[in-house]
Amino acid sequence: MIFLHDFHNLDNISTEAICHTFNAAFSDYVVPLHLTPSILEQKMKGENLQRHFSVGAFHGNELGAFMLHGADQDENPTVLYNGGTGVVPAYRGQHLIQKMYDQFIPLYKAQGIRKIILEVISTNLPAIKAYTNSGFHKIRTFRCYKGTVQVQKTAADISIKENNTPDWALLAAFTDMAPSWSNSYQSIQRELAFTHTWEAYTAAGALAGYISVNRDSRRIRSIAVHPDHRRKGIASTLLQHAATALNGPMSIINIDEHHPEIGTFLESAGLAFYLTQYEMVAEI
């Protein structure tokens, strides 16, 4: 076994090289995952993943393991998000995740970072152990859904209009659940070129709900209905409209288990629960 001891950031590493290692690391993952450089670039833009906060473990010029980190803001960030960690099979068993965090957490702290958050699939016990050993603890449990939309009931007298520059501050008040990093309004806006957002209006012209979906992956980033207009079929109408427009199966990830009514709605609309993730945090 070749042991990796050279850890540094990814400032000078190409997207193609990161993508190659990403796909090698996830080749036997519990959820099949294969990225192209363009999809990886899209992910990095949406999650604000930044090379100078990301870490790699190297054998010469070969990237053998990585952690991709996004920042909550470009100037003076205080929170990092781990948007992807992977170790190529040949280099596993070396505690590389813990070693990379051991080296870089003091550097992050010196730069003003106070918290790192991430999501991990609940059955990925080696990763959970590695994160726990690096100081992370679980704060939320998320449920994820996918499938073909089959809505039984839609709302009458509702008009749907596309608006890719909505008033996000207004829409934020529609939801009761704090979104995960990749489903945040900031991430949606960073992915604007790849996202469709539709708004639902009542016959009286009131904005009643919205849905935002990544057009390529058909992953729902956010869907919500104003509290005054719930249980009237508006969310179903929005979901059906998006499914028809994008013509294919859809998915949504990271629904907080403390909001089971959202899961009940998604399952009634044809999206089946398929895995659980934990949101974990390390205060540094």
Protein Blocks (a to p, Z undefined) as FASTA:
>chain_A
ZZdfbdcdfklacfklmmmmmmmmmmmgfbdcdddfklmmmmmmmnopafklpccddehj
acfbdcddddfbfghpabdcdfbdcddfklgonlmmmmmmmmmmmmmmmnopabdcdddd
fklmmlmmmmmmnopacfbdcdddedddddfbdcehiacdddfbbcfklmmmmpmbdcdf
klpmklmmmmmmmcccdddddfkopafbdcdddfklopafbdcddfklgonommmmmmmm
mmmmnopadddehiafklmmlmmmmmmnopacfbdcddddddZZ
